[in-house]
Amino acid sequence: MSDDVANYIGFIGTACIIFAYWYITAVEQPNRFIQHGVNLAGAALLAISLTVHINLASLVLEAFWAAIAIWGLAKAIVARRRERGA
């Protein structure tokens, strides 16, 4: 992958994470699937860009960011199942 492509992917990932932060701050009752899904996409895209521009500290941060987003999505799925089953 070229440096330019890696940078574009990284910028899209950054935009996703910034959007998710804006969304959770701006929306009265945010949709957890949107919030965590966009965070996961952003972390994944940034991790991809970091395979070209290696920065171990940032890669570790994105791994934790993705893990927290997956945990949030799992909690949202469980909550939705409870709501539908109740």
N, C-alpha and C positions, 0 to 999 in steps of 0.2 A: 504494500500500500504506500502511496506517495505521501510526502509530508503535507501537501495541500489537502488531500482527501482526509487524512487523519485530523487535520485542523478543522475542516468543515464538520466532520463527525463530532469532534469535541465541542465545537460551538453549538451544534444542535443539542447535544447532551446538556450543556450549560443552560441553554434556553429552556429545556424541559424542567430542570431543577429550579430555575428562577420562576418559571410559570407555576410550578407546584407550590412554592413558597408564597407567591402572590395569591394563589387560589385559596390556600388555607387561611390566609390573613383577610382576604377581601369578601369571601362568601360566608354568609351567616351560618348555614348548615352544609358544609362541604360534603361531597360524595367521596367516601373513603376509597372507592375503586379508582376514581380519577386521580385523587391525590397520590396514592401509593403506586398506582400504575405508571403515572408520569414520572414519579421519582425513580422507579425501577428502570424505566426506559432511559432516563437521563444518566443514571449510574452506569448502565450497560454501554451506552454510547461513549461516555467518557472513558470507561475502561478499555474499549476498543481503541480509542485514540491514544491511550497511554501505552498500548503495545508498540507503537511507533516512537513516541516521545516518552521513553520510560522514566517514570518518577515513582519510586517505590512507595513513598509516603502517600501520594495521591491515589495510587492503586489500592493501597490498604483502606484508605478512606472510602473509596468507591465500593469496595467489597462490603464494608460495614453498612454503607448507605443502601446497597442492594439488599443485604440481609434484613435490614429493618423494614424496607419496603415490602419484601416478601412476607415478613411476619405480619405487617399491617394488612396486606391483602388476605392472608389466611384468617386473621381475626374478622375481617369484613365478610368473608365467605361464611364463616361460622355464625356470625350475627345475622346474616341474611337467611340462612337455613333455619335459625331459631324463630325469626320473625314469620317465615312462611309456615313453619310447623305449629306455631302457637295459635 
